[in-house]
Structure formats: C-alpha cells, structure tokens
Amino acid sequence: MIANPTTEETELINAAVSWLQDRLPSKWTIKRSSRSDLSSERNSTAFADTAIDITTPTNFITIAIEVRRSFAPRDAELLLSGIARTVRNLSPQIPILVIAPWLSARSQELLRAQGINYFDLTGNVSIRLEYPTLFISTQGATHDPEPLARGAARVRGPKAARLIRLLVDVRPPYGVTEIAKAIGLAPGYVSRLLDTLNSEALIERSRSGHVESIDIAALLRRWAESYDLLNSNDASMFVAPMGPENVIGQLSCIPDETQVAVTGSFAAIRWAPVSAPTLLAAFCSDVDNTARALGLIPADRGANVILLRPFDPVVWERVTQIDIVKYAAPSQVVVDCLTGNGRMPAEGSALIDWMLRNEAQWRTASITQLRNRNIAKSNE
C-alpha cells in the first residue's frame, strides 16, 4: 500500500515530477500513480511513500518513491532493509526513487551501489531505467544548503584530522575515552564527530558506542573533501637545480632538531608506484633553514620541491623511515595526493588500493599497541 505524504513531502514529490517532466521526451508523461500494491501491510514500516508512472507512446513504468525531509548515508543501509527489500520482493521490476532536499556525495555513492535512483532539490540526480530506457545524471550542490544541527561536529580541521588519522591507522575496536586520550581531544568532541561519521556510514559502532569497523577508503576520501595539500598547510615553493631526486639523497644533511617527512608522490611510490614522480613535497618544521641546507631556490613558477609547514603535528605521527628518509604515514600521504595536482590524485587512489590489500604492513594492530609504542617513544 501507499502512504499519505505530508505537505512538505508532497512538495518534494511535485518538485521531482516537474523537474523530470521538463527533461523527458515531449511524448512521455509523468504523474502520480494509483497503484496500491507496493506493500502487503499498511502498518509496516517498509512501504512506499507514493509512486509515479512514466508513460511513453509504447509502454509505461511505475516507480516507487521514498521521500525524506533529510537523508544521511546511514539511511541508505536502512533503506535496503526497508522499502527496497519490500518492493523488490513484491515487484522486482519496479525501480525505486529516493527524493530529498539534499543528498551528500556519500549518500549518492551508497544509493548508486544499491541500484537505487535518487533526486534532490539542488540537482543531484541519478535515474537509470531499463525499460523504457532512460538515463539521467546531473550534479547539484556539494554541500548541504541547510546548516548542521547545533552541536554536530563537522568533518574538517586539525581536530577532525587527528581523529581520522587514528581511525585509519589503528585497527578497532576502541571507545570514545580511549580515542580521546590517544589524540589529546575532549571526549565530548570525539563523541560528536563519531556520531557524524557513523551517520555518514563511514564507521560502524556497537550499541555501547565503541567503534567496530571503518570504511578506510571512504573515510580518507571524505577527509579530502575538506583538506587541501597546498592551502591547508603553509606551502613554500622551490626549485632544486639538480632535481628533486637529488634532494632526497641530501636529507641526511638536515640538522637532527629539524623534522622532515616526505609526502605526496615521492612517498606514494614507496608503496604503490604509478609513474616516476616529478614534484617533491615534504613536511618541514623549519622551512627556511631546510631550504638553505638543501640548496633550494625560491620559485613562483616551475617549482619541483614544496616544503610544507604542517597544519597540525599529527603529520609526524606514525612516520616510516626507509634508509635515511622519513616518510609520512600512508593515511597522510593519501589525502595529500588526493588533493594535489597533476597525477597526484591517481597516485592517492593507487595507494588506497595498496593499503586495502596490505593492511598488516601499515596499520597498528590495536590501540593498546599504539599506546605502548607511544610510551616507549617518550622514554627514549
């Protein structure tokens, strides 16, 4: 059976119908459906809000509608066990369309993966029908036009980066208090940000609130949406007359008190080579002295070396030393590459693939092991 949408939901449905009608062939029509067999039990929580019929000169198709006044990525999973399962069990040929004011990139990704069509008022639309054949895909707003509820934590800034780095670098399970102690943040903030990540289906939490699993690739890409290699850090551009490879060989000349960690392309190739890198990026605690020690020449154009004053000390966490060179942790290198230029985003994607295949080589086995390492390090 079909539910009776509220006034606000009706306005959303009408907006979608009007938008689609303007883009369908002139001899096609679209209207609210009179079908009443999309669910077997009216009191079930898994029934269609409504349905629409698209009619062509030769046939028609009914589309089940799920309309939401708000839609989070986590709702995509609930949808699959609710209306999607009900409709597909009763009428497998009926496609499903989610209508909402706005859908995040993560929500869109999850809906597409489940073969569910979607429409939002900002123009994020994906509709695929086999018969009649119809494919519509448009991009709308990348950010929610309505602000987050007061008290919600945004996935941006240094504090969020510390939490994301720990979630990726350390295998769960762990709780709010353990996380807060490990990264030096207030438990209340950690709890709110975990709530946000959970609502975006980037992490899985137990009933007690413990983090049980992380979608590593999706979480890193989510972080990259609010981070930028050159703009989030204080970047200084240089030319290395003998080339960036020569600079790598000279890093042993840097004074011990100066911290340097290579990131970007020259770090990514250590784990997932894509092509020969041409731009060296490195975090540096003292840019001026490091540039002089390496014989770098300041440059506005044609730079082949970038020295970065870090956005947060988290970049020094869990660095890897190979021979004489220290490299940023793979999780940091990924987000730096994804937000870099040229081939760097492709290198970031390749590194994510490597990380997923070789988790034991880079991920700390538990938060207890991380704590013991930190204690040992502080006693050195």
C-alpha positions as CSV (number, residue, x, y, z in Angstrom):
1,M,0.0,0.0,0.0
2,I,1.0,3.6,-0.4
3,A,1.4,6.1,2.4
4,N,0.0,9.6,2.6
5,P,2.9,12.1,2.4
6,T,2.9,15.2,4.5
7,T,2.6,18.6,2.9
8,E,6.4,19.1,2.8
9,E,6.9,15.6,1.4
10,T,4.2,16.3,-1.3
11,E,6.1,19.5,-2.3
12,L,9.3,17.4,-2.7
13,I,7.5,14.9,-4.9
14,N,5.9,17.6,-7.0
15,A,9.2,19.3,-7.5
16,A,10.8,16.0,-8.7
17,V,7.8,15.3,-11.0
18,S,8.0,18.8,-12.5
19,W,11.8,18.5,-12.9
20,L,11.6,15.2,-14.7
21,Q,8.7,16.2,-16.9
22,D,10.8,19.1,-18.2
23,R,13.6,16.7,-19.2
24,L,11.6,13.7,-20.6
25,P,10.8,13.4,-24.4
26,S,7.8,15.5,-25.3
27,K,5.5,12.4,-25.9
28,W,6.3,11.0,-22.5
29,T,4.2,11.9,-19.4
30,I,4.8,11.5,-15.7
31,K,2.2,11.6,-13.0
32,R,1.4,10.3,-9.5
33,S,0.5,6.6,-9.6
34,S,-2.8,5.0,-8.4
35,R,-1.1,1.6,-7.7
36,S,-1.7,0.3,-4.2
37,D,0.2,-3.0,-4.2
38,L,3.7,-1.8,-3.3
39,S,3.4,-3.3,0.2
40,S,1.4,-6.1,1.7
41,E,0.8,-4.5,5.1
42,R,-0.3,-0.9,5.6
43,N,1.1,-0.8,9.2
44,S,4.5,-2.0,8.1
45,T,7.4,0.4,8.3
46,A,8.5,-0.7,4.9
47,F,6.0,0.7,2.4
48,A,6.3,3.2,-0.4
49,D,5.5,6.8,0.4
50,T,4.0,7.0,-3.1
51,A,4.7,6.1,-6.7
52,I,4.8,7.7,-10.0
53,D,4.0,6.4,-13.5
54,I,6.1,7.3,-16.6
55,T,4.1,6.7,-19.8
56,T,5.7,6.5,-23.2
57,P,3.9,6.0,-26.6
58,T,4.5,2.3,-26.3
59,N,4.6,1.4,-22.6
60,F,4.8,2.7,-19.0
61,I,6.7,2.0,-15.8
62,T,5.8,2.6,-12.2
63,I,8.5,3.9,-9.8
64,A,8.2,3.5,-6.1
65,I,9.0,6.7,-4.2
66,E,10.8,7.1,-0.9
67,V,10.6,10.8,0.1
68,R,12.7,12.1,3.0
69,R,12.9,15.5,4.6
70,S,16.5,14.7,5.4
71,F,18.7,11.8,4.3
72,A,22.0,10.7,5.8
73,P,24.3,8.0,4.3
74,R,23.3,5.6,7.1
75,D,19.7,5.9,5.8
76,A,20.9,4.1,2.7
77,E,21.5,1.0,4.6
78,L,18.2,1.2,6.4
79,L,16.5,1.7,3.1
80,L,17.9,-1.5,1.7
81,S,16.3,-3.4,4.6
82,G,13.1,-1.5,4.5
83,I,11.2,-0.2,1.4
84,A,13.8,-1.5,-1.0
85,R,13.6,-5.1,0.2
86,T,9.8,-4.9,0.4
87,V,9.3,-3.5,-3.1
88,R,11.9,-5.8,-4.6
89,N,10.3,-8.9,-3.0
90,L,6.8,-7.9,-4.2
91,S,7.6,-6.3,-7.5
92,P,11.2,-6.8,-8.5
93,Q,10.7,-4.9,-11.8
94,I,9.7,-1.7,-10.0
95,P,12.6,0.8,-9.6
96,I,12.9,2.9,-6.5
97,L,13.5,6.7,-6.4
98,V,14.7,8.5,-3.3
99,I,13.7,12.1,-3.1
100,A,15.2,14.5,-0.5
101,P,16.1,18.2,-0.2
102,W,19.8,17.3,-0.4
103,L,21.9,14.2,-0.7
104,S,25.6,14.1,0.2
105,A,28.2,12.6,-2.1
106,R,28.5,9.7,0.2
107,S,24.7,9.1,0.2
108,Q,24.7,9.2,-3.6
109,E,27.5,6.7,-3.7
110,L,25.7,4.3,-1.5
111,L,22.4,4.6,-3.3
112,R,24.1,4.0,-6.7
113,A,25.8,1.0,-5.3
114,Q,22.4,-0.5,-4.3
115,G,20.9,0.3,-7.7
116,I,18.5,3.0,-6.2
117,N,17.7,6.1,-8.1
118,Y,17.8,9.5,-6.4
119,F,16.8,13.1,-6.8
120,D,17.5,16.2,-4.6
121,L,16.3,19.7,-4.9
122,T,19.8,21.1,-5.6
123,G,20.1,19.0,-8.8
124,N,21.9,15.8,-7.7
125,V,20.0,13.3,-9.8
126,S,20.7,9.8,-10.9
127,I,18.0,7.8,-12.7
128,R,18.5,4.6,-14.6
129,L,15.6,2.7,-16.1
130,E,16.0,-0.3,-18.4
131,Y,12.5,-0.3,-20.0
132,P,11.8,2.3,-21.1
133,T,15.4,3.1,-21.5
134,L,16.2,6.3,-19.5
135,F,19.4,7.6,-18.1
136,I,19.7,11.0,-16.3
137,S,22.7,12.1,-14.3
138,T,23.2,15.6,-13.1
139,Q,25.3,17.2,-10.3
140,G,23.9,19.7,-7.8
141,A,25.2,21.2,-4.6
142,T,28.2,19.5,-3.0
143,H,27.4,21.0,0.5
144,D,24.2,20.9,2.4
145,P,22.4,24.3,1.9
146,E,21.0,23.8,5.4
147,P,23.5,24.0,8.3
148,L,24.2,21.1,10.5
149,A,22.2,20.9,13.7
150,R,23.7,22.8,16.6
151,G,26.3,20.7,18.4
152,A,27.1,18.4,15.5
153,A,30.8,18.1,14.7
154,R,32.0,18.9,11.2
155,V,34.5,16.7,9.3
156,R,37.0,19.4,8.8
157,G,40.0,21.0,10.5
158,P,43.0,19.7,12.5
159,K,41.0,18.1,15.3
160,A,39.0,16.0,12.8
161,A,42.2,15.1,11.0
162,R,43.7,13.7,14.3
163,L,40.6,11.5,14.8
164,I,40.5,10.3,11.2
165,R,44.2,9.5,11.2
166,L,43.8,7.4,14.3
167,L,40.7,5.6,12.9
168,V,42.5,4.7,9.8
169,D,45.9,4.0,11.3
170,V,44.8,1.8,14.2
171,R,42.6,-1.3,14.0
172,P,39.4,-1.1,16.1
173,P,37.7,-1.8,18.4
174,Y,38.1,1.2,20.8
175,G,35.8,3.6,22.7
176,V,35.5,7.3,23.0
177,T,37.6,7.6,26.1
178,E,40.5,5.6,24.6
179,I,40.4,7.7,21.4
180,A,40.3,11.0,23.3
181,K,43.3,10.0,25.4
182,A,45.3,8.8,22.4
183,I,44.9,12.0,20.4
184,G,44.5,14.6,23.2
185,L,41.0,15.8,22.4
186,A,37.9,16.2,24.6
187,P,35.7,13.1,24.8
188,G,32.6,15.2,24.0
189,Y,34.1,16.4,20.7
190,V,35.2,12.9,19.9
191,S,31.8,11.5,20.6
192,R,30.1,14.1,18.4
193,L,32.4,13.6,15.5
194,L,32.0,9.8,15.7
195,D,28.2,10.4,15.6
196,T,28.7,12.4,12.4
197,L,31.0,9.7,10.8
198,N,28.5,7.0,11.9
199,S,25.6,8.9,10.3
200,E,27.6,9.1,7.1
201,A,28.2,5.3,7.2
202,L,31.9,5.8,7.4
203,I,32.3,3.8,10.6
204,E,30.3,1.1,12.4
205,R,29.6,1.4,16.1
206,S,28.4,-1.1,18.6
207,R,25.4,-0.5,20.9
208,S,27.8,0.6,23.6
209,G,29.3,3.3,21.2
210,H,32.6,1.5,20.5
211,V,34.0,1.8,17.0
212,E,33.9,-1.6,15.5
213,S,35.0,-1.1,11.9
214,I,36.0,1.7,9.5
215,D,35.5,2.1,5.7
216,I,39.1,3.2,5.2
217,A,38.8,4.3,1.6
218,A,35.6,6.2,2.0
219,L,36.8,7.9,5.2
220,L,40.0,9.1,3.6
221,R,38.1,10.4,0.6
222,R,35.7,12.2,3.0
223,W,38.6,13.9,4.7
224,A,40.0,15.0,1.3
225,E,36.8,17.0,0.7
226,S,37.7,19.5,3.4
227,Y,41.5,19.3,3.2
228,D,44.0,20.7,0.6
229,L,47.7,19.9,0.4
230,L,48.7,23.5,-0.5
231,N,46.1,25.5,1.2
232,S,45.7,23.6,4.5
233,N,49.4,23.8,5.1
234,D,51.8,26.7,4.7
235,A,53.4,25.8,1.4
236,S,56.7,27.3,0.1
237,M,57.8,26.6,-3.5
238,F,61.4,25.9,-4.5
239,V,63.5,24.7,-7.4
240,A,66.1,22.1,-6.8
241,P,68.7,22.7,-9.5
242,M,69.8,19.1,-9.5
243,G,66.3,17.8,-9.4
244,P,64.1,16.5,-6.6
245,E,65.7,13.1,-6.6
246,N,68.9,14.7,-5.5
247,V,67.1,16.4,-2.7
248,I,66.0,13.0,-1.3
249,G,69.6,11.9,-1.1
250,Q,70.6,15.1,0.8
251,L,68.0,14.8,3.6
252,S,70.7,13.4,5.9
253,C,72.3,16.8,5.9
254,I,69.3,18.3,7.7
255,P,70.0,19.0,11.4
256,D,68.6,16.5,13.8
257,E,66.4,19.1,15.5
258,T,64.6,19.8,12.2
259,Q,61.7,17.4,11.5
260,V,61.2,16.4,7.8
261,A,58.8,13.9,6.4
262,V,58.3,13.3,2.7
263,T,54.8,13.1,1.5
264,G,53.0,13.2,-1.9
265,S,54.3,11.4,-5.0
266,F,57.7,10.6,-3.7
267,A,56.2,8.9,-0.6
268,A,53.4,7.2,-2.5
269,I,55.8,5.4,-4.9
270,R,57.4,3.6,-1.9
271,W,54.2,1.6,-1.5
272,A,52.2,1.9,-4.8
273,P,54.3,3.2,-7.7
274,V,52.3,4.7,-10.6
275,S,54.8,6.7,-12.5
276,A,58.1,8.5,-11.9
277,P,57.4,11.5,-9.6
278,T,58.5,14.9,-10.6
279,L,57.4,17.0,-7.6
280,L,58.8,16.5,-4.1
281,A,56.6,17.5,-1.2
282,A,57.8,17.3,2.4
283,F,56.5,18.5,5.8
284,C,59.2,20.5,7.5
285,S,59.4,22.1,11.0
286,D,61.9,24.7,9.8
287,V,61.4,25.6,6.2
288,D,64.0,28.4,5.9
289,N,66.9,26.5,7.3
290,T,66.0,23.3,5.5
291,A,65.8,25.2,2.1
292,R,69.3,26.7,2.7
293,A,70.7,23.3,3.8
294,L,69.4,21.7,0.6
295,G,70.4,24.5,-1.7
296,L,66.9,25.2,-2.8
297,I,66.0,28.3,-4.8
298,P,62.6,30.1,-4.1
299,A,60.3,30.0,-7.1
300,D,56.9,31.2,-8.1
301,R,56.8,29.1,-11.2
302,G,58.4,25.8,-12.2
303,A,58.8,24.5,-8.7
304,N,59.9,20.9,-8.2
305,V,60.1,21.0,-4.4
306,I,57.4,22.1,-1.9
307,L,58.2,22.5,1.7
308,L,55.1,22.5,4.0
309,R,54.7,23.9,7.5
310,P,52.2,21.3,8.8
311,F,48.6,22.2,9.6
312,D,48.9,20.1,12.7
313,P,51.5,18.0,14.5
314,V,49.5,14.9,13.5
315,V,51.6,14.7,10.3
316,W,54.6,13.5,12.4
317,E,52.6,10.6,13.9
318,R,53.5,7.1,12.7
319,V,56.1,8.2,10.1
320,T,58.1,5.5,8.4
321,Q,61.8,5.6,8.0
322,I,63.3,3.9,4.9
323,D,67.1,4.2,4.8
324,I,67.8,7.8,5.8
325,V,64.5,9.2,4.7
326,K,61.4,9.6,6.8
327,Y,58.0,9.3,5.1
328,A,54.6,10.5,6.3
329,A,52.2,7.7,7.2
330,P,50.3,6.2,4.3
331,S,47.0,7.7,5.5
332,Q,48.5,11.2,5.4
333,V,50.2,10.6,2.1
334,V,46.9,9.5,0.6
335,V,45.0,12.7,1.5
336,D,48.0,14.8,0.4
337,C,48.0,13.1,-3.0
338,L,44.2,13.1,-3.4
339,T,44.2,16.9,-3.0
340,G,47.4,17.5,-5.1
341,N,47.8,18.4,-8.7
342,G,48.7,16.5,-11.9
343,R,49.0,12.8,-11.4
344,M,48.8,13.0,-7.6
345,P,45.1,12.1,-7.2
346,A,45.7,8.9,-9.3
347,E,48.7,8.1,-7.0
348,G,46.5,8.6,-4.0
349,S,43.9,6.2,-5.4
350,A,46.6,3.6,-6.1
351,L,47.9,4.0,-2.6
352,I,44.4,3.4,-1.1
353,D,44.2,0.2,-3.1
354,W,47.6,-0.9,-1.8
355,M,46.5,-0.1,1.8
356,L,43.4,-2.2,1.5
357,R,45.4,-5.2,0.2
358,N,48.2,-4.9,2.7
359,E,46.7,-3.7,5.9
360,A,49.1,-5.7,8.1
361,Q,52.0,-3.8,6.7
362,W,51.0,-0.3,7.8
363,R,48.1,-0.5,10.3
364,T,48.7,-0.7,14.1
365,A,47.0,-3.8,15.4
366,S,45.3,-2.2,18.4
367,I,45.0,1.0,20.4
368,T,46.9,-0.8,23.2
369,Q,49.8,-1.4,20.9
370,L,49.7,2.2,19.9
371,R,49.7,3.3,23.5
372,N,52.7,1.1,24.3
373,R,54.6,2.4,21.3
374,N,54.0,6.0,22.4
375,I,55.2,5.2,25.9
376,A,58.3,3.6,24.6
377,K,58.9,6.6,22.3
378,S,58.5,9.1,25.1
379,N,61.1,7.1,27.2
380,E,63.8,7.2,24.5
